[in-house]
Amino acid sequence: MKTVFADAYYYVAFVSSRDAGHVKAQEFSRTYKGRTVTTEWVLTEVADAFSLPGM
């Protein structure tokens, strides 16, 4: 089983339909069958991105 690292760009794009990478992140999630790993620092960065007004 292949493992890939998911960074903040991926998570923000996956969640936010306004993000330029949204469609690609959604498609990746539908087709990828391996494991995804990340770090708590990445999750902190994602939380920071969504703490902005309008997000």
C-alpha positions in Angstrom: 0.0 0.0 0.0 1.4 3.4 -1.0 1.6 6.2 1.5 1.5 9.9 0.6 2.0 13.0 2.7 -0.9 15.5 2.7 0.0 19.1 3.3 -2.1 22.1 4.2 -2.7 22.9 0.5 -4.4 19.6 0.0 -6.7 19.9 3.0 -7.7 23.5 2.3 -8.3 22.7 -1.4 -10.4 19.6 -0.5 -12.7 21.5 1.9 -13.0 24.9 0.2 -14.9 24.9 -3.1 -13.5 28.4 -3.8 -9.9 27.1 -3.8 -8.2 26.7 -7.2 -7.2 23.1 -6.4 -10.6 22.0 -5.1 -11.6 19.8 -8.1 -8.2 18.1 -8.2 -8.2 17.4 -4.4 -11.7 16.0 -4.6 -10.7 13.8 -7.6 -7.6 12.6 -5.8 -9.7 11.6 -2.8 -12.1 9.6 -4.9 -9.5 7.7 -6.8 -6.5 7.2 -4.4 -6.6 3.9 -2.5 -3.4 4.2 -0.4 -2.7 5.8 3.0 -2.5 9.5 3.7 -0.4 10.9 6.5 0.1 14.4 7.8 1.4 16.2 10.9 -0.2 18.3 13.6 1.7 21.3 12.2 -0.1 20.9 8.9 -3.5 20.6 10.7 -2.6 23.8 12.7 -1.9 25.5 9.4 -5.3 24.4 8.0 -7.1 25.6 11.1 -5.3 29.0 10.7 -6.4 29.2 7.0 -10.0 28.7 8.0 -9.9 31.2 10.9 -9.8 34.1 8.4 -13.0 36.1 8.0 -15.2 34.7 5.2 -13.8 31.2 5.4 
